[in-house]
Amino acid sequence: MEDTVVLRGRRFRLLIPPEEIERRVLSLAEEVERAFPEGEILVVGLLKGSFVFLADLVRAFRRTVLVDFMAVSSYAGTESTGVVRVKKDLDLPVEGKNVLLVDDILDTGRTFKKVLNLLREKNPRTLKSCVLLDKPERRVEPVEADFVGFKIPDRFVVGYGLDWDELGRQFRGIYAMEE
């Protein structure tokens, strides 16, 4: 495991090692399962950033899960544009189901709030949310996740599915851009 990686000439330093991520994902799965009523859980991942986290989280569950994805966008480069677009909606019905929204990172809250509202309109039995990373310093919308893997400082991060214009998803750890 490297302490630093370079993307587009910028150096990124290891912020969260893979072993720490693995331990936290296992404990998150236990927390989520305890919080939901009996029955299956429909896990809704936000593409593309959540796919690695979602895969590990789902494999850690002991109960039946269904998986579906939404694709939304609000980023250009390293900054949020403030405009949230739904590029792919769900294929599975939500009404009457236990639903867990999974995202890679909660920062401004614009995308997260919009997607939570869209899911609420579909009348789930229960709706909860889980994020791998939370950057509370960046919040512009008053929204919080029910389950948070790690709170991190306001730094741009890549790895474990998170990217910089599609680069860096493959790193097993999470790396923060050096200033």
N, C-alpha and C positions, 0 to 999 in steps of 0.2 A: 504494500500500500504506500503510495507516494504521498508525501506531505504537501507537495505543490504540483499543480498542473498548469499548462499554458494553453489558452484558447485565443485565437486572433491577436496574438502578441500580448495579451493580458495575463498576468499571473493570478492564480486562484490558490488559496491555502486551505488545507483540510480543516473543516469546521466540526463535522460529526462523522466519526469513523463507522464503517459498516457494522462492526460488532455491536456498537451502541444502538444503531438503527434497528438491527435485528431484535435485540432485547426489548426495545420500546414497542415495536410492532406486535410482538407476542403479548405484551401486557395490554396494549390498546385493544386487541381482539377480545381479551377476557373482559375488559371494561365495557366494551360495546355489547357483547352478548348478555351480560348481566343487566344492562339498561333497557333492553328490548323485551316486550312481552313474548310469550311462547310463539313458536311458528317460524316460518322461513323469513329471511331478510332479503329484500331486494337492494343490492348494493349498486349505487349509481356513481360511476366514475366520470370525472371531467377530463376529457382528452386534451392534450396528449400527456401532460405532465404527471397525472396520477397513476398511469398504467403500472409502473413498477411497484409503487406503494400498495396499490389496490391488489395486485396479484399476491404479494406477500401477506397482506392482511386477510384476504379471502382464504388462503391456504391455512391460516392459523385458526379459523373458525371451526367449531365442533358441530355446529348445526347447519341445516340446509340453507344455502344461499343461492340466489339468482343474481346474475350480473348483467348490467346494461351500461351504456355509455352515452354521454352527451358531449358534443364538441362546441365549445364557446371560445370566443377570442376577445381580448381587450388589450393585448400587448403589441408593441412594435419595438424591437430591440430590447433594451433593458428597462423601458418605462411603460406604465399603463397609459393607454390613450383616453380612458374614461368612458369609452363607448363599448358596450357589451353586445356582441352579436352571437346568436345561436346559429351554428353552422350544421349541427346534426342533433335532432331530437331523439327521444327514447323510442325503442321498438316495443318494449314491454309495457303493459298497463300498470299504473301506480295505485289506482283507487283500491282502498281497503287493505293495502299491503304495509308491512313494516319496511320503511325505506331509510337507508343510510346513504347520505351524500358524501362522497370521498373526493377530496381535492389534495393537490400537492402542497399548496401554500395559500395562506390567507394573509393578504397585505392590505390593500386599500379597502377591500370588502365589497366593491361594486359588483364584480362578477358573482361572488358568493351569494350576496343578498338577492340579486336578480334570479339566480338559479333556485335558491330556496323558495322564493315567491312563486316561480313557475311550478315547482313541485307541489307546493301547498294547494295551488289551484286544481291539481289533479286528485285531491282528496285521499291522501294516504291515511292508513290507520294510525301510524306513528311516523314521524319524520325527525331524524337526528342527523347530525353532521360530524364529520371527522376530517381533520387536516393533519398532514405530516408536520408542516412548519407553520408557525404563526409569527407575523411581524407586527405586533400591536402599535409600534411607533408610526406605521404607515397608514393606519386606519382613517378613512374619510367617511365611511358608512358605519353606523352603530350596529355591528353584527359580530357575533362570536360563534365559534365552533363548540359543539358539545364535547368533543374529544380532540385533544391536541397532542401530537407527538413531542414537538420541541418548540419552545419560544426562542426566537433568534433575534439578533440586532438587525437594524435596517441596513443590510448588506445584500448585494446581488449574489445569488447562489446558483450553482449547477450541480448535477450529479443525481444519481438515484432516480432518474426519470426527468429531473428538471433540466431545462436547456437555456441556451443563449442562441436564439434564432436557429434552433434544431441541433446545436452542438453541445456536447457534454453530458447527454443523457446516460451514457454508458458507464460512467464512473460509479463504483460501488459505494463510495462515501459521498458526503455533501461538502462542496468546496465553496468558499466565499471569495469574491473578487477583492484583491488587494487595492487599497486606495492609492 
